[in-house]
Amino acid sequence: MISIRGILSGLLLLLSLIQFAAGAEFRGAWVASIYNLNFPSHAGLSATDQKEQVRRLVDAAANAGLNALMIQVRPEGDALYESDLEPWSRFLTGTQGRSPGYDPLATFIEEGKRHDVAIHAWINPYRAVANASNGVRK
């Protein structure tokens, strides 16, 4: 039986080979939202403060010579983008389902275009909750 992890690993390898064959380098970094590891730095920040963090992250990536960021946009069966299917992530506001007042993924994409940094959406499609007893950092 083929696992999801095996399929994803194979797809990532294929993507790397295709880019290598095309002569393009993929120089990227992961931006994790689970437990507010990288973005946002803590739950409950204003939309303005979160957008500033997005700008700084993309700017730092471009200054470091990266050409891609993988943004975790579905950490727990929720979303860091406008969705009719999934609630807003608790890692944005502290409360699952509460809108942050803007679309973080769209903001990453806009900033990525300004800095020529490709933005890739990283999802965890099956994780319902990482640890229900562990709240967000404030």
Buried (B, 14 or more C-beta within 10 A) or exposed (E): EEEEEEEEEEEEEEEEEEEEEEEEEBEBBEBBBBBBBBBBEEBBBEBEEBBEBBBEBBBBBBEEEBBBBBBBBBBBBBBBBEBEEBBBBBBBBBBBEBEBEBBBBEBBBBBBEEBEBBBBBBBBEEEEEEEEEEEBBE
